[in-house]
Amino acid sequence: MIARSRAHDAVAPRVTNPPFVEFDDLSIEFASSDGPVLALDHASLHFEEGAFVCIVGPSGCGKTTLLQTLAGFLKPTSGSVRLDGRVID
């Protein structure tokens, strides 16, 4: 039998950095002749600097809309987008 100290059983707390990119409760609505179109509905996600992120989904699911809000080309209907802690307007 091998003796182990309790230190080996302890789990080190995970150190996380603040999000570099953060979409918080993001909604985007577009006007159309048939009425409003909800492109993003309360989407929330975040990732750290240096993370490799892929945004995938079928055509029309909001991938480009999400990235256009990050670039500042579109204003959120509600929610917020932050880059390195700064709100993107």
Secondary structure, DSSP 8 states (H G I E B T S, - for coil): -----GGGG----------SEEEEEEEEEE--TTS-EEEEEEEEEEE-TT-------STTSSHHHHHHHHHTSS--SEEEEEETTEE--
